[in-house]
Amino acid sequence: MTLLKNTPLIFTLSLMANTESESEVISLGLSVIMLNIGMYLGVPAVLIVGIRRII
């Protein structure tokens, strides 16, 4: 379970390590925010809706 929680963080750090300019930092920062929203809010919401349909 801990690995699943830390995967977006590790992926984020690897993305941000490759930035060289301010515009890259801004664009990657926005994409990282969207990635985190998807991982922490979107995926659990889809799972909950799927489980409720089965029950």
N, C-alpha and C positions, 0 to 999 in steps of 0.2 A: 504494500500500500504506500509506503514511503517513497518508493521508486516512482510510482505514478504521480505523486504530488511534486516531486523534484524534477521531473522530466522537462516541463516547460521552462523552469528556471535555468537549467543547464543549456537548453536550446537557445534561450534568450542571451545568455552570456556568450555563447559561441557566435551568435549573430553580431552582437555589439563589438566583439573583438576585431572584426574585419572592417570597421568604419575608418575612413581617412579624412573626410571633410564634414563640415557642419550640416550640409544638406543631406548627406548619407545618414548622419546621426538622427536627424529629424524624421526622415522617411522610415528608417529602420525602427525608430522609437515608436512611431505610430503603428507600424505593422506588428511590433511586439505587444503593444497594448491590445490590439485586435486578437492576436493569438492567445493572449492570456484570458481575455473575455470569453473566447470560444472554448478554451480548455476548462476554465473554472466555472463558467455559467452555462454555456451552450450544451456541452456534452452531458452534464448531469441532468439538465432539463429534458433533453431528448430521451435519456434513459428512464427518467421518471414517467414521462408521457407514454413511452413504450410499455413499461411495466403496468401502468394503469389500464392500458388497452387490453392486456392479456388477462388481467384480473376481472 
